């Protein structure tokens, strides 16, 4: 199974926000640049993550994006389920619809496989996903290497 680009971008945003320090001012634009995704895609992803209660936004001076406690504790499987469309994995209802759909068991088998995929991600939380070595690498995204990083030091 392959995640949609929307889910991929959303998960990357959540991961980047999970390693942000309180003093970091991360905006949708800075996160989009750091993750090398179009701003419009990042903005849509942030809006959906806010709807889900995983991210909060603050306007004005000192504002930006923050991961909520629920976002930090969320399972990757739960986030992916919420972001992925619930449609069929096969084109059962495409135009024209599949002539086998009334008697086919493939639709059910694929739905079960999708749930097994998400279930395998349920045990992984955002917090665990950004543990070292991913966390330090995420912090460096969007920053040019400073003198310390050039010497191989990944400290923020």
Steps between C-alpha positions, in 0.01 A plus 500: 500500500620850428403805701369802315731797456269692736553247780874487433531879525280509810711237677820685413353822641400325823848350531670836448273667755568219749867601523444877506617685807269745672705793373488379138268706282375251248246631253329309224738667255816409693383140545413474130845627407676269745309197375531601133126494435283763331359757740143441380529127579648571842225754576228245420674238713538741793131593477400134519742430786346793689151355439620169643634675811859393432638847424417843632572832334572834661475823307705812537839568645636189664242292317546193292422132504515276805436130540234436765532240774253285308716540191813392685327189640308413183565172325620510142228250411232725647630805315524309172144364541368851562682646198453224243173485312281206588442408136565168335856399423379352172279676248179321598283810458696672223328618186409253367467291816656156511251238376626255766432724799180324610666160536866590556684445826798715401346819642465343846846344487656834405313682778631243750853541365476879534389466862788259569738758353363774728495263799872433451557876534279537810782404737723781368443844651619831364728533803664164437537571130715808559743340745866511401632484231189645329449785750836672454471467122152654509624796703760576236250504212477840341817629667825522321774310677675709760861449603406233755288301254776516242718315745233230540339630821119476471413695814233769447 
